[in-house]
Amino acid sequence: MMAKEGLPSVGAGELPEAVFDPARLEAVAASGLLDSPPEGAFDDLAQLALAITGAQKAFFTVADGRRSFWKSAVGMDSTAGRENDIRDSPCHLLIGAGRELIAEDAAADPRIRDLAAIDELGVGAWAGFPVVSPEGHVLGGFCVVDKDARTFTPEQSAALRTLARSVSSEIALRQALREARASGDASAALARTLQDSLLPPRLPRTPGLDVAAVHLPATATGMSGFDVVGDFYDLFRTRGESWCAVLGDVCGKGLDAAKVTALARYTVRTEATQHPKPATVLHRLHEALVDQHVSDRFLTAALTVFHVDGQGVRGRYASAGHPPGPDPPRGRFRRGTPRHRHAAEPADAGHPRRLRRSLFPSAPR
């Protein structure tokens, strides 16, 4: 019977073995078409098939191991069911043979005349063509039904063949888009994880100061992106009551930029605990970049070492090619006084090797 739920399972001996091929069934499930609503992309192709052939009904069906689901059913009552038992549908013949089937007189054609769908749908003539997955598995069929026995011209058959290929192409495109999105989501998650590992998870509480940071990487278009970028910052205690704050920008983005960023951040952390002068810390960073040569990319940085006492904030500042921020106000920094900020800007990528090797030629040791 047609359009009934809970259809019984069918044994492999009653249908072609290809119907139950695990790879084919996996491809059917992966298509996401079973039990999905009608869509204009497929209905338009079915309508075109009717216009070309003059038939009354057109179907795009997807079949698993027990039923033939009508993804598109143009010419059928919209309130009727959208599936039938796979044993009753000619669709299983397309799956078994892997090629088109044209029955110009369905009632007399021994291949389909005994199928329940022939009487129930009033099939006089039937022309069906396989719809395949990107891997070549037959997912179902694209077919037209005429109420009367008739012939299909070679031109009509060729057009139907083309329309069936169009359905297959639409399915392949959707699958490719899903895979691209999934791959993009995975890549974005990995990039976010890697980016987070290059930044402090949280800023430490700094006595006498309010501190905050926001890191918003952007693409060349200014929109937030998923590539790992070379911008970094850090704030940490060095020795005693002294603190170090650093802001850096590695040229470019991606894994090369990430390697330089990681080396820079951990070198600064190590050297700042050994040397009180910011220029010395940056010079040691320069030497580490040259000696280890993890990449040809260069970086610019601004670093300050400071402490907070009863009189305010006192410290030293050094810049390694990083664009300077606004000049601080004259006099001492007092607790509660607004701090000036440095904003990372893209470095000039024109001469990376020259810049990297001449950042601090005369810095004190």
Long-range contacts (C-beta under 8 A, 24 or more apart in sequence): 1-85, 1-116, 2-81, 2-83, 2-84, 2-85, 2-88, 2-116, 2-117, 2-120, 3-80, 3-81, 3-82, 3-83, 3-84, 4-81, 4-85, 7-66, 7-67, 7-83, 7-85, 8-66, 8-85, 9-65, 9-66, 10-65, 10-66, 10-85, 10-86, 10-87, 14-87, 15-86, 15-87, 15-92, 15-96, 16-92, 16-93, 16-95, 16-96, 16-97, 17-96, 18-95, 18-96, 18-98, 18-138, 19-63, 19-65, 19-86, 19-92, 19-95, 19-96, 20-65, 21-137, 23-135, 23-137, 24-95, 24-133, 24-137, 24-138, 24-139, 25-64, 25-65, 27-133, 27-135, 27-137, 27-139, 28-62, 28-63, 28-64, 28-133, 28-137, 28-139, 28-140, 29-64, 30-133, 30-175, 31-62, 31-133, 31-139, 31-171, 31-174, 31-175, 32-174, 32-178, 33-62, 33-69, 33-71, 33-139, 33-171, 34-62, 34-64, 34-69, 35-69, 36-71, 38-71, 38-72, 38-73, 39-71, 39-72, 41-170, 42-71, 42-72, 42-167, 42-170, 43-72, 43-74, 45-72, 45-142, 45-163, 45-166, 45-167, 46-72, 46-73, 46-74, 46-142, 47-74, 48-163, 49-142, 49-144, 49-159, 49-160, 49-163, 50-74, 50-75, 50-144, 52-156, 52-159, 52-160, 52-163, 53-127, 53-144, 53-146, 53-152, 53-156, 53-159, 53-160, 54-146, 55-125, 55-127, 55-144, 55-145, 55-146, 56-145, 56-146, 56-147, 57-121, 57-144, 57-145, 58-142, 58-143, 58-144, 58-145, 59-141, 59-142, 59-143, 59-144, 59-145, 60-131, 60-140, 60-141, 60-142, 60-167, 61-89, 61-91, 61-140, 61-141, 61-142, 61-143, 62-131, 62-139, 62-140, 63-89, 63-91, 63-92, 63-95, 63-139, 63-140, 63-141, 68-92, 68-140, 69-140, 71-140, 75-145, 84-116, 84-117, 84-120, 85-116, 87-115, 87-116, 88-115, 88-116, 88-117, 88-120, 89-115, 89-117, 90-115, 90-117, 90-126, 90-128, 90-141, 90-143, 91-128, 91-140, 91-141, 91-143, 93-128, 94-128, 94-129, 94-130, 94-138, 94-140, 94-141, 95-130, 95-138, 95-140, 98-130, 98-138, 99-130, 100-127, 100-128, 100-129, 100-130, 100-157, 100-161, 100-164, 101-126, 101-127, 101-128, 102-126, 102-127, 102-128, 102-152, 102-157, 103-127, 104-149, 104-150, 104-151, 104-152, 105-149, 106-149, 107-149, 108-149, 121-145, 122-147, 123-147, 124-148, 124-149, 124-150, 125-149, 125-150, 125-151, 125-152, 127-152, 127-156, 127-157, 127-160, 129-160, 129-161, 129-163, 129-164, 130-164, 131-164, 131-167, 131-168, 131-171, 132-168, 133-168, 133-171, 133-172, 133-175, 134-171, 134-172, 134-175, 134-176, 139-171, 142-167, 184-226, 187-226, 188-226, 191-226, 191-227, 191-228, 192-226, 194-228, 194-258, 195-228, 195-229, 195-258, 197-262, 198-228, 198-232, 198-258, 198-261, 198-262, 198-265, 199-232, 199-233, 199-234, 200-233, 200-234, 200-235, 200-236, 203-235, 204-235, 204-236, 204-237, 206-235, 206-243, 206-308, 207-308, 208-308, 208-313, 208-335, 209-308, 209-313, 209-335, 209-339, 211-235, 217-253, 227-253, 227-254, 228-253, 228-254, 228-255, 228-257, 228-258, 229-253, 229-257, 230-257, 230-258, 230-260, 230-261, 230-297, 230-299, 231-261, 231-344, 232-261, 232-264, 232-265, 233-344, 234-265, 234-268, 234-269, 236-269, 236-272, 238-272, 238-273, 238-276, 238-305, 239-273, 239-276, 240-307, 241-307, 241-308, 241-309, 242-276, 242-305, 242-306, 242-307, 243-305, 243-306, 243-307, 243-308, 244-268, 244-269, 244-272, 244-278, 244-281, 244-303, 244-304, 244-305, 244-306, 245-303, 245-304, 245-306, 246-272, 246-301, 246-302, 246-303, 246-304, 247-301, 247-302, 247-303, 247-322, 247-342, 247-344, 248-299, 248-300, 248-301, 248-302, 248-322, 248-344, 249-299, 249-300, 249-301, 249-322, 249-344, 249-345, 249-346, 249-347, 250-297, 250-298, 250-299, 251-297, 251-298, 251-299, 251-346, 251-347, 251-349, 251-352, 252-297, 252-349, 256-295, 256-296, 256-297, 257-295, 257-297, 259-294, 259-295, 260-289, 260-294, 260-295, 260-297, 260-299, 261-299, 263-288, 263-289, 263-292, 263-294, 264-289, 264-299, 264-301, 268-301, 268-303, 272-303, 272-305, 276-305, 276-316, 277-305, 277-316, 277-318, 277-364, 278-303, 278-304, 278-305, 278-316, 278-317, 278-318, 279-318, 279-360, 279-363, 279-364, 280-363, 280-364, 280-365, 281-305, 281-318, 282-318, 282-320, 282-359, 282-360, 282-363, 283-360, 283-363, 283-364, 283-365, 285-320, 286-320, 286-356, 286-359, 286-360, 286-363, 289-356, 290-356, 290-357, 296-352, 296-353, 297-352, 297-356, 298-347, 298-352, 298-353, 298-355, 298-356, 298-359, 299-347, 299-356, 300-347, 302-342, 308-335, 312-337, 318-363, 320-359, 320-360, 321-347, 321-355, 321-359
